[in-house]
């Protein structure tokens, strides 16, 4: 993948306050003071752009308050070491056709306190593309926080004129025996209700301020938009759940590398360096140019196909759906581990590799 296709790398280049936000959260943690400092940095950059007429006020369509929340997720990502997991097409397709609905949240063991999952292909929400998710899984926070991010409609525009949408979902870790599917469903429904309550039950406006109260209309519009996108949000969260299960299992196949358009000369410096300081300097230079190391997951994994059924069954190609099993093991069967029952492509296809198939999906109990 190219650097511009990796969401956090794009964000770092597109937001002029990104590096400052990373430093703030790294130093202050998840505190009110950090949130206030982040808000100050964004407000400063916002006002500078308006004063210098870089952006005209009528073209500033980004929601300032939502931008603060998104920046905080990026800051948490930086504080944990900027860890990015990019799932390959083969593994991604298999996970997209796997169910993690029966796995309790206590089985999820995050590799870092915060990291980013880059989807192998976007999940479409109308014309919008959900391309990945920030994950925050801090023991000081009672929920596993998932922030689905949307690709801006025009990545070439100034950040104040090109909103970067997101959808926040907290999965309650206190309900440790509750299945992921239940937590996801309740979290989506709660977000729709919260949108309405936040806008309609906040402090009423005095009648003499001369401002038309349109909060109920806005809440209705936003909650309707969320309701219409529930299928896409649910699909994206189900995919994230499978990615989390994979990262929590013992089946991980991964390798660390840089984006495909990385500077070869700087890569050569890392390869030929003999001292730790030289390696560190070269990596620092790569980071300055926006090239972060990526953990590519499942590059050696191809789509699994049942050859026996392919030879003897002329049915149209389809997925035999996979699932996760929370299997007991160890002495006295006192421990548990996640076992992946992989999905399988079955049936006839003109495409030998089965890529791009949109055949019917079957659920296997």
Buried (B, 14 or more C-beta within 10 A) or exposed (E): BEBBBBBBBBBBBBBBBBBBBBBBBBEBBBEEEBBEBBBBBBBEBBEEBBEEEEBEEEEBEBEEEBBBBBBBBBBBBBBBEBBBBBBBBBBBBBBBBBBBBEBBBEBBEBBBBBBBBBBBEBBEBEEBBBBBBBBBBBEEEEBBBBBBBBBBEEEEBBBBBBBBBBBBBBBBBEBEEBBBBBBBBBBBEEBBEBBBEEBBEEEEEEEEEEEEEEBEEBBBEBBEEBEEBBEBBBBBBBBBBBBBBBBBBEBEEBEEBBBEEBBEEBBEBBEEBEEEEEBEBBBEBBBEEBBBBBBBBBBEBBBBBBEEBBEEEEEEBBBBBBBBEBEEEEEEEEEBBBBBEBBBBBBBBEEEEBEEBEBEEEEEE
